[in-house]
Amino acid sequence: MNVKLFSAAFITALITLTVTACEPVGAIPPPDIPWKDQIEKGGKILNGFRFKVEDGGIRIIRYEGEGETDYAKIDEAGGINLTIPEEIEGVPVRTIGIHAFREKNLTGVVIPGSVILIEYYAFGNNRLSNIVIPDSVTSIGIAAFKINELTGVLISNRVISIERDTFRNNKLTEIIIPLSVSSIDGSAFSNNQLTRVLLPDRVTYVGLNAFGDNPELAEITLGKNVDFREWLTYSSGFIKTYYSGGSQAGTYIKPDINKDVWIKKE
């Protein structure tokens, strides 16, 4: 490869690319405050769900249920399979709040079709293996499903941005990105077991390390002129190949899984 041409391609990419990442969804609590102190206070509690009514909808603040209920079943391994109600006291459940189900030993959860917003770390640090995010959901907060055991995820086709750390530290081997998505933020799918990634043509921005720490990842399909600007100061065989070739749409493969060398598939 001609080094001068390669450098010129990097410089051109730096100058011409425009960052299109969306603003983070919902409030992000200060990092110096312990997470349990970040949980919203007050509200009412019914069937283990602490909640508030806001703008004509229910916001679940925290799940405080213990043992089996009409909504929670205990599996053989002691994990909780939880069904979130579509309504509470006749009011639709619209928002899953910050840390609402964090560290609740969940192995399964059903999110109702009434939910629109899932906030920061809402389901983090559980043992979820599969999740369906209904098409009613338009926004998913940072780290919402971080540190679980997810092997399967179905994401709402109304989500535009996948936020930072959303599915980080799971066991995903493949992921279907909805056609609605235009932005994937940093570390969104890092530290999984991905082998291939298919990005819709609408995706124009991918943040730093979005698919990092997936050692078996050997195939990426994407559109043209995707913005990887945050990656340019890091060593990445895929990024070098993508930019040096003019950011062309197509499928890129890594023939040798042990070498960070990528080629564009013809």
N, C-alpha and C positions, 0 to 999 in steps of 0.2 A: 504493500500500500504506500502511496506517495504521502510522506509525512506533512509536506506543505499543504497539499490538498485536504488532508484530514484535519489539520489545525484550522484551515480556513472554514471548513464546514462547521467546526465547533464555534468559531467566532461568529459566523453568520447566524447560527442557531441562537446564540446568546443575545444578539442584537435584535433579531426579528421576532422571536417567540414572545407571546403575551400570556401572562399567567391568568388562568381562568378559574382558579379554585374558588369555591363558594365559601361564604362565611360559615363558621361552625354553627351547628344546630343547637339552640337552647343555651341556657346559662352554663358556664363552666366554673365550678367552685374554686376558691383559692387553694393551691396545692399544699400550703402549710397547715391547713386545718384537717384533723383526722376525719376520714370519710363518714364515720357515723355521726359526727357533729355537723356534717353538711346536709343531712337529711332534714327536710322541711318538718316543722313542728305543727302541732294542732290537728284540726280536722276531726272527723268521726271515724269509728271503726265498725265494720259489719262483716261477718264471716271471715275475719282475719285480715281484711283489706282496710288500711287506713287511707282516707280519701278526703278531698275537698271538692266542692262544686265551684267551677270557674267558667264564666262565659257560656253557661248553659250546658256544660259537659263536666264529667267526672275526671279529676286528676288523681291517680293512685300515688300516694306518697310513699307507702311502705307496706309490705306484706308482713303481718305479725302473727299469722296463724300457726297453730301447733297441732300436730297429729292429723288424722284424717278428718275431712269435712266433706260437704257436698261438692267442693271445688278442688280439694287436694286428696290425692291417693298416694299411699306409701308403697313403693315397689319392693321386690325381694331383697335388694341391696340397701334398703333404707332411704333411697332417694325419693324426692317428691315429684309427682306428676300433677301439674297444676293447670286448671282451666280458669282463665281470667274472665269474669262475667262481662257480657256485652253491655249490661245496664246495672246500676246500683240505685235502688230506690226509684226506679223508673227513669233515671237520667243516664244517657249513654256515656260509656267510658271512652274518653278521647285521648288522654295523655298518660303515659307511663313515666313517672317522675324520676328524678336523679336518684340513683342507688335503690330504686324501689324494690328490686328483687335480688340485689347483690348478696352473695354468700348465704343463699337460702337452701342450699343442697338440692337444687332443682335438677332433675334428670329429663324432664319433659315439661313443655308449657304450650298451651293453646292461647294465641293472641286473637281476640275477637275482631271481626270486621268493622267495628265501630272506632277502633284506635287510629288516630291520625299522626300522633307524635310519640316517638320513643326517645327519651332523653339520655343524658350522659350516664354511662356505666349502669344502665337500668337492669341488665341481666348479667353483669360481669361476675366472674369467680363462682361459677356453678359447674354442673356436670352435664349440661345439655348436649345431646348428640345430634339432634335434628331440629330445625326450626323453620316454620313457614311464617313469613312476614306478609300479612294480607295486603291486598292492593289498596286498601283504604289508607295505608301509611304513606305519608309524603316526605317525612323527615326522620332520620335515625341519627342519634347523637354520637359523639365521640366515645369510643370504647364500649359501646352499648352491649356487645356480646363478647368482649375480651375475656380470655382465660376460661374457656369451656372445653368440651370434647367434641365439638361439632364436626361431623363428617358430611352433613348435607344441609344446604341452606337454599331456600326459595325466597328471593327478595322481591318486594313490591315493585310493580312496573310503573309506579308513580314517583319513585325516588329519583332525584336528579343528581345528588351528590352522596358518595360514600365517604364518610368522615374518617379522620385519623383514628387508627387503632380499632376500628369497629369490629373486625373479626380476627384480630391478632391473637396468637397463641391458641390455636385450635388444631383440628386434624383434617382439614379440608384437603381432598385430593383433586377436586375440580370445582369450578364455580361458574355459574351462568350470570353474567352481568346484564341486567335488564336494558332494553333499547332506550329507556328514558334517561339513563345515566350519562352525564357529560364530564364529571369530575370524580377522581378517586384520590383521596388524600394520603399523606404519608403513613406507611406501616399498616394500611388498612387490612391487608391480608398477609402480613409478614408472620413468619414462624408457623407455617402450616406444612402440609405435605403435597402441595400442588405439583402436578406434572405438566399441565398445559393451561394456558389462559387465552380466552377469546374475548376481546374488547370490541363492543359495538363501534361503528363508525362515528357515532356522536361523541365518544370520549375524546376530549381534546386536551385534558390535563391529567397527569399522573404524578403524584407527590413522591418525595424521597422514600425509597425502600418500601413502596406500596406492596410489592410482591417479593420482598427480600426474605432471606432465611428460609427459602424453599429449595433445598439442595437437589431435588429431583426435577425441578422445573426445566423443561427442555423444548418447549414450543410456545410461542406467543404470536397471536394473530391480532392485528390492529389496523386502524386507518392511517391516513397520511397526516403529517405535520402535527403529531401529538406532542404536547409540551412536557418535556422531561427536564426542564431547566435546572431544577434543584439537584439533579443527578450529575451534572456536568463536571463537578469537581471531584467526583468519586470514580473509582475504577470499576467499570461495568462493561463486559464484553458486548452485551446486547445493545446498550446505549451507543457505544462506539460504532457498531455495525449499522444501527438504525440511522444515526445522524450522518455518518460518512457516506451513506448511500442516498442521501437527500431526503430522509424521512418519508420513505415510500410506504404506501399501504401494502399489506401482504402478511405472509406467515414466515416467521423467523424461527430457526431451529438450532439447537446445540447438539451436534453429532456425537460428541464425547461428553458424557455427563460429568466427567472429572476435570474437564477443561473449560474455562470461561471464554470459549470461542464460539461465536454465533455466525450463521450465514442466512441469507435470505433464500427461502425456498422458491425455486422456479416453477 
